[in-house]
Amino acid sequence: MKISTKILSILALSFFFLGISGCSKKEENIPGSLEEIMTKVYASVPEEERPMYLENREVTKENAEGYIGTNTIDFKEALASESMVTSTAHSVVLIRMNDTKNIEDAKAEIKEKVNPRKWICVGVENVIVESRGDLIIVILDDTNGEKILNDFNKLETK
């Protein structure tokens, strides 16, 4: 009886300490400005395969709904890369959050509310919303979305 109590106590303590160490792991952030990061996420997409007339635009609380479907997310800064040709279904948005504690909720809200047919005449089938550290990427692009996501996942952290 005493042995099983000791074993249970040791197991309980082991799980407790594993839980604490697992919870304290902090994912590192991707350094650099959003402009620099945006350039890097297009690294494996050749220039001739990119949408015409790509332009980076600052995303603010006032225009966020047009880019990510909501203006209720509390972010530090955001940048959108979109084609100036409105018949091209392509959008990449980088969002640097103030902190990471609500990042999963923010991603879920974006995934639910972003409009994959915001260009009216064209749209995308796949909406990609991922994160690393304090950075969320939103990709609306059926042609190069996976390449862009792979480049995002390869970015070095600090």
Phi, psi and chi 1 to 4 in degrees:
 res  aa     phi    psi   chi1   chi2   chi3   chi4
   1 MET       -  -43.2 -167.8   77.1  143.4      -
   2 LYS   -66.4  -37.4  -74.1 -175.5  177.9 -175.9
   3 ILE   -64.8  -44.7  -66.7  174.4      -      -
   4 SER   -66.4  -33.5   62.7      -      -      -
   5 THR   -65.6  -42.0  -55.1      -      -      -
   6 LYS   -65.4  -42.5  -75.0 -178.1 -178.3 -179.8
   7 ILE   -62.5  -44.6  -68.5  172.2      -      -
   8 LEU   -62.4  -39.4  -73.1  174.4      -      -
   9 SER   -64.3  -43.5  -63.3      -      -      -
  10 ILE   -64.6  -43.3  -69.6  169.2      -      -
  11 LEU   -62.8  -43.4  -75.8  172.7      -      -
  12 ALA   -61.4  -45.2      -      -      -      -
  13 LEU   -63.6  -39.8  -76.2  172.0      -      -
  14 SER   -60.6  -47.4  -62.7      -      -      -
  15 PHE   -64.4  -36.8  -74.9  119.1      -      -
  16 PHE   -60.6  -50.0  174.2   74.9      -      -
  17 PHE   -69.7  -33.2  -74.2  115.4      -      -
  18 LEU   -64.8  -40.8  -77.7  172.7      -      -
  19 GLY   -62.9  -42.9      -      -      -      -
  20 ILE   -64.7  -46.3  -72.0  175.1      -      -
  21 SER   -66.8  -35.0   64.1      -      -      -
  22 GLY   -67.7  -37.5      -      -      -      -
  23 CYS   -75.1  -25.0  -68.0      -      -      -
  24 SER   -87.1   -5.7   64.8      -      -      -
  25 LYS   -67.3  127.4 -179.4 -177.9  176.4 -161.9
  26 LYS  -112.3  124.8 -178.6 -178.5  175.7 -164.2
  27 GLU   -73.1  139.3 -171.8  170.9  -14.1      -
  28 GLU   -83.5  152.8  -64.0  179.3  -16.8      -
  29 ASN   -89.9  158.8  -65.1  -33.7      -      -
  30 ILE   -88.5  119.8  -62.3  169.6      -      -
  31 PRO   -78.4  163.0   30.0  -34.1      -      -
  32 GLY   110.0  165.7      -      -      -      -
  33 SER   -75.4  161.1   71.0      -      -      -
  34 LEU   -64.0  -32.1  -66.5 -176.5      -      -
  35 GLU   -62.3  -45.2  -70.6  -87.5  -10.2      -
  36 GLU   -64.7  -43.7  -66.9  167.0  -22.9      -
  37 ILE   -65.1  -40.2  -64.5  168.1      -      -
  38 MET   -60.6  -41.8 -170.5   66.6   78.9      -
  39 THR   -59.4  -42.3  -61.2      -      -      -
  40 LYS   -69.0  -31.6  -67.9  175.3 -176.9  176.7
  41 VAL   -73.9  -12.6  -59.0      -      -      -
  42 TYR   -97.6    8.2  -77.2  102.8      -      -
  43 ALA   -55.1  -41.0      -      -      -      -
  44 SER   -94.4    6.7   66.9      -      -      -
  45 VAL  -102.6  108.3 -179.0      -      -      -
  46 PRO   -57.4  148.3  -19.5   29.3      -      -
  47 GLU   -51.0  -41.5 -169.7   71.5   36.3      -
  48 GLU   -71.5  -14.4   62.9  -85.3    5.5      -
  49 GLU   -97.6   -6.0  -69.2 -179.0   24.9      -
  50 ARG   -80.7  152.7  -64.7  179.4 -171.1  176.2
  51 PRO   -60.8  149.5  -22.9   33.4      -      -
  52 MET   -68.1  146.8  -68.2  175.5   29.1      -
  53 TYR    54.6   49.9  -53.8  112.5      -      -
  54 LEU   -66.2  139.0  -84.5 -179.1      -      -
  55 GLU  -140.9  137.5 -179.8 -179.7  -83.5      -
  56 ASN   -88.7  136.7  -70.8  -17.3      -      -
  57 ARG  -132.6  139.3  -59.5  177.1 -170.6  142.0
  58 GLU   -69.2  135.8  179.7 -176.2    9.4      -
  59 VAL  -102.0  127.9  177.3      -      -      -
  60 THR  -120.7  173.7   64.0      -      -      -
  61 LYS   -58.2  -33.7  -71.7  -75.2 -173.8 -165.2
  62 GLU   -71.7  -34.0  -69.3   74.8   32.2      -
  63 ASN  -112.0    4.0   66.3   12.1      -      -
  64 ALA   -59.2  -36.5      -      -      -      -
  65 GLU   -59.4  -35.7 -165.1  166.7   -9.3      -
  66 GLY   -68.6  -26.4      -      -      -      -
  67 TYR   -97.3  -38.4  -67.0  105.5      -      -
  68 ILE  -125.6    5.1   59.6  173.1      -      -
  69 GLY    84.5   -2.8      -      -      -      -
  70 THR  -154.6  153.7  180.0      -      -      -
  71 ASN  -120.3   18.1   62.1    3.4      -      -
  72 THR   -97.0   -4.5   62.8      -      -      -
  73 ILE   -81.8  132.3  -66.7  173.0      -      -
  74 ASP   -88.3  100.9 -175.0   29.4      -      -
  75 PHE  -121.5  157.7   59.5   87.3      -      -
  76 LYS   -78.3  -48.7 -174.0 -176.7  -63.7 -174.9
  77 GLU  -158.1  158.6   60.0  179.8  -21.6      -
  78 ALA  -152.9  152.0      -      -      -      -
  79 LEU  -141.8  133.5 -176.0   70.3      -      -
  80 ALA  -112.7  141.9      -      -      -      -
  81 SER  -117.6  114.7  172.1      -      -      -
  82 GLU  -139.5  157.4  -65.9 -167.2  -13.3      -
  83 SER   -77.7  143.9  174.2      -      -      -
  84 MET   -76.3  -11.9  -64.1  -63.0  -68.5      -
  85 VAL   -89.2  111.0  179.4      -      -      -
  86 THR   -73.9   -6.4   58.8      -      -      -
  87 SER   -90.7    9.5   61.6      -      -      -
  88 THR  -107.5  118.4  -57.8      -      -      -
  89 ALA   -84.3   90.9      -      -      -      -
  90 HIS  -154.4  129.3  172.5   85.1      -      -
  91 SER  -156.2  132.1  179.0      -      -      -
  92 VAL  -127.6  126.5  176.1      -      -      -
  93 VAL  -124.9  129.6 -177.2      -      -      -
  94 LEU  -106.0  130.6  -66.2  170.9      -      -
  95 ILE  -126.5  116.9  -54.0  161.8      -      -
  96 ARG   -94.4  116.2 -171.2  166.4  -47.3  -89.4
  97 MET   -80.5  158.5  -59.7  -66.8  -73.5      -
  98 ASN   -67.1  -35.5  -73.1  -46.7      -      -
  99 ASP  -155.5  175.6   57.7   55.5      -      -
 100 THR  -102.0    0.2   58.9      -      -      -
 101 LYS   -65.4  -30.1   70.1  179.6  179.0 -173.8
 102 ASN  -112.1   20.1  -64.6  -37.3      -      -
 103 ILE   -64.8  -37.8 -154.8  159.3      -      -
 104 GLU   -66.6  -37.9  -67.8  -56.7  -41.3      -
 105 ASP   -65.7  -41.3  -68.3  -21.8      -      -
 106 ALA   -62.4  -44.4      -      -      -      -
 107 LYS   -61.7  -43.3  -73.4  169.1   42.8 -178.8
 108 ALA   -62.8  -41.9      -      -      -      -
 109 GLU   -65.2  -43.0 -176.7  173.9   -7.2      -
 110 ILE   -62.5  -48.4  -66.9  167.0      -      -
 111 LYS   -56.9  -38.7 -175.9   89.1  171.6  173.3
 112 GLU   -74.1  -37.4  176.3 -171.7  -24.5      -
 113 LYS  -103.7  -18.6  -66.1 -176.8  177.3  179.3
 114 VAL   -63.5  142.9   69.6      -      -      -
 115 ASN   -96.6  107.1 -176.2   -1.9      -      -
 116 PRO   -73.8   -3.2   25.4  -30.3      -      -
 117 ARG  -121.9   33.2  -64.5 -158.7   51.5   83.1
 118 LYS   -66.6  -12.9   68.8 -178.2 -172.6  170.7
 119 TRP   -87.5    3.2  -57.2  -84.6      -      -
 120 ILE    69.3  -62.0  -58.6  167.8      -      -
 121 CYS   -83.7  -19.5  -64.6      -      -      -
 122 VAL  -134.2  164.2  -65.8      -      -      -
 123 GLY  -160.6 -179.7      -      -      -      -
 124 VAL  -120.7  154.7  -63.0      -      -      -
 125 GLU   -87.7  -37.9  -64.9  -65.3  -39.8      -
 126 ASN  -105.8  126.2  -61.7  -43.9      -      -
 127 VAL  -110.8  118.6  174.4      -      -      -
 128 ILE  -106.5  125.7  -60.6  169.6      -      -
 129 VAL  -133.4  109.6 -177.8      -      -      -
 130 GLU  -132.8  171.3  -66.3  -65.8  -25.3      -
 131 SER  -148.0  157.7   64.6      -      -      -
 132 ARG  -145.9  124.5  -68.3 -170.9   54.5 -145.7
 133 GLY    59.2 -127.1      -      -      -      -
 134 ASP   -95.5   12.4   65.2   -9.6      -      -
 135 LEU  -113.2  128.3 -162.0   60.3      -      -
 136 ILE  -107.5  139.1  -64.1  174.0      -      -
 137 ILE  -117.6  135.4 -170.9  166.7      -      -
 138 VAL  -119.3  121.8 -179.1      -      -      -
 139 ILE  -123.0  121.7  -55.1  168.1      -      -
 140 LEU  -117.9   93.5  -57.0  174.5      -      -
 141 ASP  -168.3  110.1 -176.1  -44.8      -      -
 142 ASP   -77.6  -19.6  -72.7  -22.8      -      -
 143 THR   -87.4  -50.4  -54.9      -      -      -
 144 ASN  -116.4   10.0  -67.0  -55.2      -      -
 145 GLY   -56.1  -44.9      -      -      -      -
 146 GLU   -67.2  -38.2  -70.1  -59.9  -38.2      -
 147 LYS   -62.2  -43.7  -71.4 -179.9 -174.7  177.1
 148 ILE   -64.5  -43.2  -66.8  167.2      -      -
 149 LEU   -62.6  -42.6  178.2   60.8      -      -
 150 ASN   -60.6  -41.8  -72.9  -23.2      -      -
 151 ASP   -63.9  -39.1  -72.9  -20.9      -      -
 152 PHE   -62.0  -43.9  176.3   73.2      -      -
 153 ASN   -69.8  -18.4  -73.2  -31.1      -      -
 154 LYS   -88.2  -11.2  -70.0  177.6 -172.3  174.6
 155 LEU   -61.0  139.3  -66.2  173.2      -      -
 156 GLU   -76.8  145.2  -68.1 -175.5   23.1      -
 157 THR  -103.5  167.9   58.0      -      -      -
 158 LYS  -120.7      - -173.3  174.7  172.9 -177.4
